[in-house]
Amino acid sequence: MNDGLDPDLLAILVCPVTRGPLRYDAQASELISEAAGLAFPVRDGVPVMLVEEARQVAP
């Protein structure tokens, strides 16, 4: 298990901007979209896939 994120859910989630894959960062509790340069928070095991809630990540 991914520290509170269901692996089956992770397998079907995609970036809402690029429709590309996401990488889960358990330490930061975020889903990272390398293509979009965004990190989406995971709160209480629930991914928040809103662009307004995402933060920019360094390339």
Sequence and secondary structure as in RCSB ss.txt:
>XXXX:A:sequence
MNDGLDPDLLAILVCPVTRGPLRYDAQASELISEAAGLAFPVRDGVPVMLVEEARQVAP
>XXXX:A:secstr
 BTTB HHHHHH   TTT    EEETTTTEEEETTTTEEEEEETTEE   GGG EE   
